[in-house]
Amino acid sequence: AVVAITRQLAVDYVSKNIRVNCICPGTVYTPFVDSYLQKFHSHEIEETKAKLNARQPMGRMGRPEEIAHMAVYLASDEAAYVTGQTLHVNGGMAMI
């Protein structure tokens, strides 16, 4: 649904010079993940973290700054010709 809305908004607003894109992140290691591990896997935090890393094709979870870099790029003049796109920043999860 988000991808479809992204495309439609890009079509609707391209004539107003407004670009609309979608970032699809993979599992990102954030304080939320730490809270999740503490709450639901407190007896096996390291093992569960290893499983979360292993399920990523790159062998690790993403870092918040990796997602932020894509957002900064999309907001920059360098991305002036990018609109209606779905950008996967997910360590290869879209491949599997």
C-alpha positions as CSV (number, residue, x, y, z in Angstrom):
1,A,0.0,0.0,0.0
2,V,2.8,2.4,0.9
3,V,4.5,1.8,-2.5
4,A,1.3,2.4,-4.4
5,I,0.6,5.6,-2.5
6,T,4.2,6.7,-3.1
7,R,3.7,6.2,-6.9
8,Q,0.4,7.9,-7.0
9,L,1.6,10.9,-4.9
10,A,4.6,11.2,-7.2
11,V,2.3,11.4,-10.2
12,D,-0.1,13.8,-8.5
13,Y,2.7,16.3,-7.4
14,V,5.4,16.0,-10.1
15,S,4.0,19.1,-11.8
16,K,4.4,21.1,-8.6
17,N,8.0,20.1,-8.4
18,I,7.4,17.9,-5.4
19,R,9.2,14.6,-5.3
20,V,7.8,11.5,-3.5
21,N,9.9,8.4,-2.8
22,C,9.7,5.5,-0.4
23,I,12.5,4.0,1.7
24,C,12.0,0.4,2.7
25,P,14.5,-0.4,5.5
26,G,15.4,-3.9,6.6
27,T,15.9,-4.8,10.3
28,V,17.8,-1.9,11.8
29,Y,19.6,-2.2,15.1
30,T,18.0,0.5,17.3
31,P,17.1,1.0,20.9
32,F,13.7,-0.6,19.9
33,V,15.5,-3.8,19.1
34,D,17.3,-3.7,22.5
35,S,13.9,-3.2,24.2
36,Y,12.4,-6.0,22.2
37,L,15.3,-8.3,23.2
38,Q,15.0,-7.4,26.9
39,K,11.3,-7.8,27.0
40,F,10.8,-11.0,25.0
41,H,14.2,-12.7,24.9
42,S,16.0,-11.7,28.1
43,H,17.2,-15.2,28.7
44,E,18.8,-15.4,25.2
45,I,19.7,-11.9,24.1
46,E,22.9,-12.7,22.3
47,E,21.5,-15.8,20.6
48,T,18.5,-13.9,19.4
49,K,20.6,-11.0,18.2
50,A,22.8,-13.5,16.3
51,K,19.7,-14.9,14.6
52,L,18.5,-11.4,13.7
53,N,21.9,-10.7,12.2
54,A,22.1,-14.1,10.4
55,R,18.7,-13.7,8.6
56,Q,20.1,-10.6,6.8
57,P,21.9,-11.5,3.6
58,M,24.7,-9.1,4.6
59,G,25.0,-11.0,7.9
60,R,24.1,-8.0,10.1
61,M,21.3,-5.6,10.9
62,G,21.4,-2.1,9.5
63,R,22.5,1.0,11.3
64,P,20.2,3.9,11.7
65,E,22.7,6.2,9.9
66,E,22.5,4.0,6.8
67,I,18.8,4.7,6.5
68,A,19.4,8.4,7.3
69,H,22.0,8.7,4.5
70,M,19.4,7.6,2.0
71,A,16.9,10.1,3.4
72,V,19.5,12.9,3.1
73,Y,20.3,11.9,-0.4
74,L,16.6,11.9,-1.4
75,A,16.2,15.4,0.1
76,S,19.3,16.7,-1.7
77,D,19.7,18.4,-5.1
78,E,21.6,15.3,-6.2
79,A,18.3,13.4,-6.2
80,A,16.4,16.1,-8.2
81,Y,15.5,13.6,-10.9
82,V,14.3,10.8,-8.5
83,T,10.6,10.5,-7.9
84,G,8.1,7.7,-7.5
85,Q,10.8,5.3,-6.4
86,T,10.9,2.6,-3.8
87,L,14.5,2.4,-2.4
88,H,15.4,-0.7,-0.5
89,V,18.0,-0.1,2.2
90,N,17.8,-3.5,3.7
91,G,21.1,-5.4,3.4
92,G,19.7,-7.5,0.5
93,M,16.4,-8.6,2.1
94,A,14.6,-7.7,-1.1
95,M,16.6,-10.3,-3.0
96,I,15.2,-13.2,-1.0
